[in-house]
Structure formats: C-alpha cells, structure tokens
Amino acid sequence: MAYEPPFTLTSEILSRVADIAEQVGRLTAQPEQGMDLRLRRVNRIRTITGSLAIEGNTLSEEQITAILNGKPVLAPPRDVQEARNALLVYEQLPNWQASHEADLLAAHKLLMTGLLDNPGQYRSGGVGVMQGDKVLHMAPPASRVRELMQQLFAWVKQSNAHPLIVSSVFHYEFEFIHPFADGNGRMGRLWQTLLLSQWHPALAWLPVESMVHEHQAAYYDAINNSNKASDAAPFVLFMLGCIQQALVAVLEQNAPVNASVNAPVNLKTPQAILQLLADNPALTRQQLADRLGKDLRTIGRAIKKLQDVGALQRRGSDKDGHWQVMNGQAE
C-alpha cells in the first residue's frame, strides 16, 4: 500500500487554500506576473536572508546583496559561505523537479558545500532537534531515511491534494525525517518553494521564508504540535498563513502597478472599500485609509455600515484574519 502522510483537511485549512488561490490569481494576472525584475531580486534576497537567519546566520539583506554583487563583506566566513551557497541554490531552482529525489540531493550538495563533510548524502547517524538541553524531536534512525524519503517522493508524484497542501505536508514530513546531518531546515523551506513555483511560477519569488523568520517561534511550535498530534495539519495551517502574508506583502509592493485597482475613483467610500477588499482581503484599516486618502474614523464608519448591511464580514482576528466581501451592496 502506498504511503499517505497523516494530515487532516480542516475547514480553516480549506478556507486559507481558497484565499491564497484568489490572491495568486490576482498576482499572476498582473504585468510580468505581478513582479518586475527589481522586485524579484529584492524578494529573493529577503527569502535567503530569512531562511538563513532562522538557522543563526547573522548577515543582513544589505550584506547578502553585496555578496550577490561580488563585493567583500566583513562577516564570519561560515555565514558568508552559507549566503553564497544559498544564492547559487535559488538561482538553480528552475532547473529542478520537486518530485525527483536526485534533484533534492544535488540541491543539498550545492547548499552545504564547504559547510558539511558529505553534502548531498543522507545522514549515516542519529540526529535530534534540541532546544537547549531539551530534546524536542528524535528523527527516525539513519537506516530508514532513504526508504522514508522515497515513500515521500512517491506520495508527491501521485497525490491529488492541492499543491498548497502537498508543499506544506512535504515540508513537515521532511523536517520529521530530518534526512541530512545538517541543512534540513533550509532544504525543507527551499523544497516547499520549489513545489509552490511548479504550481505557479510567480511563487518562485514569493518571500515566504521571511514570513517564517518573523514568526520563528510559531514555526517550531507548529512542527511540535504536528509531532504531538501525529497530524501535519497544525504545520500546514501555519505555512498557509505565511504564504498568505507573503502574498499580501507582494501585492502591496505592486501597488503602483495596479493603481487603477488600488485607488478607486468616483466611488463612495463604502463602495471603494469593497472594491479594494475584493482584490486584496488582507488589507488593514490603516492601509485602506492610506489608499483612499481618508482618516481612520471615516474608514471605521464605512466598514461598520458594510457589516451592518451584510456586505462585508471579518474572518479571524484583527492581526491574522482577513475580510470577506459578501453579495450585499452598500449604497
């Protein structure tokens, strides 16, 4: 029987998948898939900085940009080597297939050259995830790694689940197996980006890793909660939230490209709010005020009116939730 990773499709997960699909549709409908070369470069640097920072790398975005431009950087040699390797790896991203085990091993070799004795090879010994003196997770024995990874790749090839789900489940299962002696976190995040990019190419430039870095404690909590539940759902939900936030950030970057959508004209404030939120449901009240040139009290009154007539609903918390435009209309 083919291996099936344990994960539960909750209503919240399905709702986030639907929201992300809508956001991706808006992003890919924009010129140059919503991101010019300058923004792609900025987001790639942000991605690499975030992913390395999670593992303790001290380099800033400015320093990694300098390394990309071939300029000298005063920093620990290992940090510089990690950045150089990561820049090469992300440059090679379009050349790999996410369902090919050989490509994963090649990527790890490139990522860990000069940092590990045997890059590109599965570990030969035991490994655990530690927090101080506390063992958070003991990975499966080395003798099972190749079999477990082959099962995981077989599942990726045959799964009918949405790519957003597949990429997140793969990421969790990869971290659970911990197949390498080092570099597992970076590789898990890289391979989820690859899986996402092969669903929609624009997502190759999405700085999801920077969002993971911003919520690093929650990232590890999500892994631990999935380990305890023997269910990837908590981790899937967390990663979908990071993807949502990264998409919001990119759509914000592209505001000048979409001026006709982002700044509705000749509309009353409630109608303009609905138009903006239909395009980007994650906008905050302050962002709405900035777009429309109104004060927060005016935006607040308009939102209340929209909610009272059933044209607008808030889903989730003020911090992590989003707006949902309903069928109702505001006068």
Salt bridges, closest charged atoms under 4 A:
GLU12 OE2 - ARG16 NH2 3.44
ASP19 OD2 - HIS322 NE2 2.90
GLU55 OE2 - ARG189 NH2 2.76
GLU61 OE2 - ARG46 NE 3.78
GLU82 OE2 - ARG78 NE 3.52
GLU82 OE2 - ARG186 NH1 3.42
GLU101 OE2 - ARG146 NH1 3.81
ASP103 OD2 - HIS100 ND1 3.76
GLU175 OE2 - HIS171 NE2 3.72
GLU175 OE1 - HIS178 ND1 3.97
ASP182 OD2 - ARG78 NH2 3.38
ASP182 OD1 - ARG186 NH2 3.95
GLU252 OE2 - ARG291 NH2 2.47
ASP279 OD1 - ARG26 NE 3.67
ASP308 OD2 - LYS304 NZ 3.00
